[in-house]
Every structure is written in C-alpha cells, then in structure tokens.
C-alpha cells in the first residue's frame, strides 16, 4: 500500500507545480503589461521584461520568456517551463503561457 500512497503524493505534488506555474505566468503577464503601458514605446520591452521577471524565483526565471507588443492596446506574453518535482531541476517539454493586455496610458 505504501508505494501507491507515495506515487499518489508525487502525482498530486506535480499537479500543484503545474497549477502554480500557471498562476505565476498569469501574474507575470499582468505585471509586465502594467509596466509596459506606462513606459515609452522605445523602452517598453525592457520595462515589460523587468516587471515580468521581478516576482519570479530563480527556478522559474531561468527558463522564462517575456515579450510585449502593440500600440494603443499593449499585450504581454509570458512563457514559463513547468518543473518536474523540484523547481530548478528538470522541466517538462511543454511551456505554460500567460497573456495579458491593457490600454496604453495617456500623458
């Protein structure tokens, strides 16, 4: 019975990591687009990337990809890798994506 319990706990832990990665990707996209709308168009990508990576721990930041684009309506896309059992080690081959959009702020 013990192996069944251990395998179940490992599977549940992996599901928690997948869900947490989705939450992190969505939050990073929200933060990135918030900063991108307030930045000048020339500095938008740098502000977007810095804000998107700011609250991610090193385990998720190392494989993260943050991009912003658009004019008038700014969008941010964040791609994170899902760790296998322990953050900072191996990752699944499929990424988790977060997307957010906001209207550009006027002066």
ABEGO torsion letter per residue (X at the ends): XAAAAAAAAAAAAAAAAAAAAAAAAAAAAAAAAAAAAABBAAAAAAAAAAAAAAABBAAAAAABBBBBBEBGBBBBBBBBBBBBGBBGBBBBABBBBBBBBBBBBBX
